[in-house]
Amino acid sequence: MGLTAIDTPDPTTIVFHLKQPFASFNYVVAFPQTAPVPPGKDTGTNYQLHPLSTGPYMFQSYQLNKQYTLVPNPQWNPSWDPQVKQLASKIVVNVNVNANDIDNRLLAGDIQVDQAGSGVQKASQARILSTPSLKANADNPVTGFMWFYYINTKVAPLNNIHCRMAIEYAANKTDLQTAVGGPITGGNIASTSMPPTVNGYQKFDLYNALSKPGGDIAAAKQQLQQCGQPNGFNLNVAYRSDRPREVSSSQALQESLASAGIKVTLKGYTSANYYSTFAGVPTYVHTHNLGMAAGGWGPDWPDAYGWGWALYDGGSIAPAGNTNISELNDPAVNGLYTQLEEATSISAQNTIAEQIDKKVMADAAMLPMVYAKALLYRPTNLTNVYVQTYYGMYDYATLGLKS
């Protein structure tokens, strides 16, 4: 196509020339969406019907929105990626299947993997945890996803950092954890602005979330004094009314903040319009005084840029579909993200990531709830199974079946 930014010096090499440094670029080009397509093979919207295969498996058949079948690719060389295996002689993937049906078939041994990788549903969770033989084939990893509340830094009185800090201290983290499912199917109590699966994570506890998980009301009241609201203040909290976790966690938040005199009014919205019309539109947030909003987030890739730029960098604030719902625009945080883009070593990236995490928490721009966990189930005939640490999912590239 005549792109001067991309060179192909030989049939197996692509060279990208970036206008400026971007340390996370390797993660970007590892996405399936960036798979190279030879000239003449790009058929536009029809490409999905006959995709090329350069990995260990190739498409044998594909029924749009229904099923596809993979078989070993005879052109693939194992030396290209020693970590990947060709242990299965065929992989059949059914799409658009009901989640509870997937669970039932997993537990019956009719299928081996839930491709979504987010864990079994509530009914199956109870069955697995109460049945020793099933529990023995279950895994409970931290997923890289977090449940939390955005704390808006522009809506009064939360434009005063001490009012935001009062919320951090007053929230009962144990009740919030229980509300989203507890320590097994909900997650571990969180005290940082990014999860432990992200490169550069370092454990710290600025607001006593871990040392006083029931809430530190005395510290909260000290912060209320400093923000000029000694008797507390009124606060509107947005959440998705069709998400049971957010309903229960918002009710738990309302109750725990009341202990410090912070009076919460809950504002429920539907998931379909939550970000596009309400919580993700700063003008709506301001005119309706939405001081906090329930949310969850998982990284596209496991570094601090992939995790947090869209959440915490002032440059990500948008008039609609906004993901920086806290509207955090701290020059120090923005500058650290610029440094992160330009970092030339893993150690430098990790150091900057830790600084961003601590600065975001020092700004009290979000209230962490839990580092989410999933309850995964693997039938007894699945072999070579391990959890990919960054995403808390099975590594599908290594799986096989027992003969």
N, C-alpha and C positions, 0 to 999 in steps of 0.2 A: 504493500500500500504506500510505499515511499516514505515511511516514518523515519525521520533522521535521528530520533531518540532511541531507536532500536536497531542493533546490528545482528546479523546472523552469519558469523565468519565461517561456519561449517555446518553440516546438516544436524548436528546435535548440540549446538551452542547458541544461546541467545544472550546478548549483552544489552543492558538497559543503561542509558545515560540520563541521570536525573538532574533537574535544574538546581536542586539543593539537596543537602544530606537528609536522609530519612532512615534512621537506624532500624526501623521495623520493616523495611522493604522485603526482607527475606520471608517474613511471615505473609505479607501480601501476595507474593508470587507463589506461595505454597497453597493458596486457596484453589479449589477445583475450578473456580470461575476464570482463573488465569491460565488454564491449560492451553498450550500452543496448538494452533490448527494450521496445517500446511496450506499454502495458496491453492485456491480452487476447490478446497474441501469445505469451506464455510458456506453453508446453505441457509444462513439466517435462522428464522424460527423453525425450520425443518431440521436443523442440525441435531436437535435432541432425539430425533427418530433414528439417526444412524451416527452416534458419537464415535470418534476414534478412540482407541484404547492403547495407551503406552505403558500402563502399569502391569501388575502381575495377572490381572484378570481382564477379560474382554466381554463385550456384550454378545450373547448368543441370540437373544430375542428381547423385544421391548413392546409392551402394550401401554400406550399412553395413559397415565394416571391410574394404572391398574397393577401391572406386574412387570418386572424385568428379571432376566436370567443371565448370570455371569458364569463363565468357564475360564480355566487357565489360559493365559495368553502365550502361545508358543513362541512369539517373537521377543518375549521379555527375558532379560538376562538377570539372574539373581545377584550378580556382582554389582548391579546398579544400586541396589538398596538391600544390604545384608539383613536389615531388621524386618523385612517383609517376607512373608512365607506364601507358598501355594499349597496349603494343606488340604483345602477342600476341592473336590472334583467338580462341584457345581454349587452356586449360591443363587437361591430364588428369593427375591424380595417382593413382597406384596405391599402396596401402598394404599393409603386412605382406608385403613382398617380401624375399627373401633378399639379404643385403648383397653377396655375391659376384656374384649375378645382376645386381644393379644396376650394379656396376662393369663387368661384361662388356658390358652394353647401352650404358653410357656410352661405353666405348672404341670400340664398333661404330657409335656415332652414332645408335642407335635411340631413345635418350632424351637429354635435354639437361641435367638437373639431378638430383642426389641431394638430396632435400628435407632429410634429416637434417643435412647440411652438416658432418659430422664428418670427411670425407675418405675416400679409398679404402682398401680392406683391404690386408693385407700382400702378398698375391700380386700385386695390381695395382700396388702401390707399386714393387715390383722391376721390373715390366714397363715402367712409365712412366719410371722413372729411368734405365733402360738403353736407351730408344728415343728418340732426339733429336726425332723428329716428335711424339711424344706428350708429351715433357717440355716442348716449346714451348707446349703448351696447358694446362700445369699451374701451379698457384699454391701457395705454401707459407706461409700466414699464421700468425702467433701467434693463438690462438683465444680467449683469455680464460680458458681452463681451466688449472689447475695440478695437477701431481703433487707430492706432498709426504708427509712423515711427521708425524703429531701426536706431540708430546712431552708426556707427561702430567706435570702440575706437582704432583700429589698423591702419586704412587707413589714410595716410597723406592727408591734414593737421589736420584731426580730431583726430589724436593721441595726439593733444594738446587740453586739456580740455576747454580752452577759446574759441577755434574755435567751439567746440560743444555747448558751452553756447551761442555763438553768434546766432546759429541757433534757440535755444530755445527762445531767446528774439525776433528774427526777424520774426518768423512765425506768420502769421495772423490767429489767432485761429477762428475768426468769419467766414472767408472765407473757412477755412478747414471744419468747421461745416456745412456750407451751401453746400459744395461740396459732403459731404457724406449723405445729405438728410435733413439737417436743425434740429431744436430743437425737433421736434416731431418724425419724422421717421429716423433721423440720430442719435442724442443723445445730451447729455449735454457736454459742453466744459470741457475737462479734464485737470487737472494740476498735477496729481500724476501718479506714475508708476503702480498702481493697482486700480481697481474700488471700489466704495463705498459698493459693495455687499460682499467684502472679509472681513473676521474677522480681526479686528485690524486696519482697515482703519481710518485715521484721515485726515481731510481736511487741505491742506496747498497749498501755491501758490508761489513757489520759483522763477519762472520766469515771474510773472505778467500775466499769461495766463487768469486769471479771472479779475484782476483789469485793464488790458490793452489788451483786447482780439483782438484788431486790430493790435497788435504787438508793441514792444517797441524798435524802431529803434535806439534811442539814447543809450540805454543800450547795444544793439547788437554791435554798433560801438565801444563802450568802450571795449568790449570783443575782437573785432577784433584787436584793438591796442595791447591788452595784449598777443594775440597769434601771433603777428608779421605779421599780414595780414591786415594792415589798409585800404587797398583798396578792401578788399574782396578776394575771392578765387573761383576756379572752383570746381564744385561738381557734381558727377554722382549719380543719384537717380534711384533705381530699383523699378518697380511696375508691377502688372499683367495687361497686355494690354487687357485682355478679362473680366476684372472686372470694370464696369463703375464707381463705387465709387472711385477706385484707380486711374483711368484715370483722373477724374475730380479733385480729391484731390491733385494729383501730379502736375497737371497744376496750381492749386491754390498755392501750395507750391513754385513752380518755380517763380511765379509772386511775391509773398510776400518776398522771400529771396533776390530777385533782388533789393528790396528797400534798402538793407544793403550792396549791392555790391557783394553778393554771387551769382555766375552765375551757374545755374543748367542745366545740360543736362539730359534729361529723357531717361531711358533705359527700354523698355517694353519687358516683357517675358510672355509666356503662363502659365496659372495656373498649367497645368499638370506637368510641369518641374520646376516650380519656386523654390521650396525648394530642390528638389532632385538633381538638376543640376546647378542652378544658385545662388540664394540668400542664400541657405542653404549649400553651399560648400565654406569654407573659402579661399581655393586656388583660386577659380574662382573670388570671391569677391576682393581679393588682386590684381590679375593680371588685372582685369578690373576696378580697383579703384572705386568700388561701396561704396560710403561713407554712403549712406542711403538706406533703403529698406522699402517699404510700407508693413504693416502687420496688422493682427488682432489676438485676442487671447481670449479664454474663459477658465475658470478654470475647471479642472475635479472635484474638490471639493472646497468649499469656504473658504479655509484658505490660508495664504501667501505661504505655501509650494506648495499646489495644484495650486496656481496661478502662482508663479514666479520662482521656482527653475530652470525649463527648460529654462527660459528666461534670468536669471541674474547670476546664479552660474557658476563659471569658470569650475566646474567639468562637466557641461552639454555640453561644446563645443565639437563638433564631426566633423570629416572630411567630412561627407556627411549627408544630412538630418538634418543639424544643426538647432536648435531652438534658441540658444543664438547668434543671428545674429549680435548683437552689439559686440560680443566677449569680453564681460565684464568679467574680471578676477581680481576683486578687493578682496584682502585678507580679508578686513573688511566685505564685503558682504558675501563671502564664509563662514567666521566664524559665521556670524549671522544665516545662514541657518543650520549650524551644531548645533548651540544653539537651533534653532527652532525644529529640529528633537528630541532633548533631553528634551524639555520643559515639565514639569509635570503638569502645570495648564493652564487654559484658559487665565488668566490674564497675565501670563508670555509669552504665545504665542502671544497675542495681542500686548504686549509691543515690542517684537522682530519684529513683522510684521511692526509696525510703523517705527522702526529704519531702516529696510530694504528699505522700500518705500522712506524714506527721503535720504538714502545714494545713492540709484540708481539714484534719481533725481539730487542729488548733483554731481554725476558722469556724468550727462547729457548723459546717455546711450540710451535714447529713447525720442522721441518727442510725447507726448500724443496729440491725436486729440479729441476724444469724448468717454464718457462712453455711449456705444450703448443703444438705446431704441428700443422697438418693438411696433407695433400697433396690438394688439390682438383683435379679435372679438368673441363674445359669443352670440349665438342665444337666443331668449327670453325664450325658453323652458329648457335651461340649468340652474341648480340650485346648491346651495352650492358651489359657485365659489369664489375662492380667489387666488391671485397671490402669489406663493412661492417666498419669497424675494430674496433668494440667486441667483436664476437663472432667475427671471423675467418671469416665466411661470406659467400657471395654475397648481394647485396641482391636478393631475389626480386621486389621491387616495381618494378624498373626493367628487367627482362630482356625481350629480344625475340629473334626469329629472322631470320636473313638470308633474303631472298627468293631 
